[in-house]
Amino acid sequence: MTDSTKFAASTLSAARDNRALIAFFALSFGWTWAFWATATVAAGRSAGLVPALFLASAFGPSLAAAVTVLAFEGR
């Protein structure tokens, strides 16, 4: 393998890692903030729903990690 081939391979790998990282953060924040926004809207209407929504929002990073690994690693 020449130096330019090694560089190209490492550049492609770095780009793939960046896409996985961006996907993780987008999914994590998207899930969490969607539930937080819904809880904020529901706060005045349904007090019993708010704790359930905040609990569901706590799973955002874990679900985002699982989805990202499945999508980018195929495991």
Secondary structure, 3 states (H helix, E strand, C coil): CCHHHHHHHHHHHHHHHHHHHHHHHHHHHHHHHHHHHHHHHHCCCCCCHHHHHHHHHCCHHHHHHHHHHHHHHCC
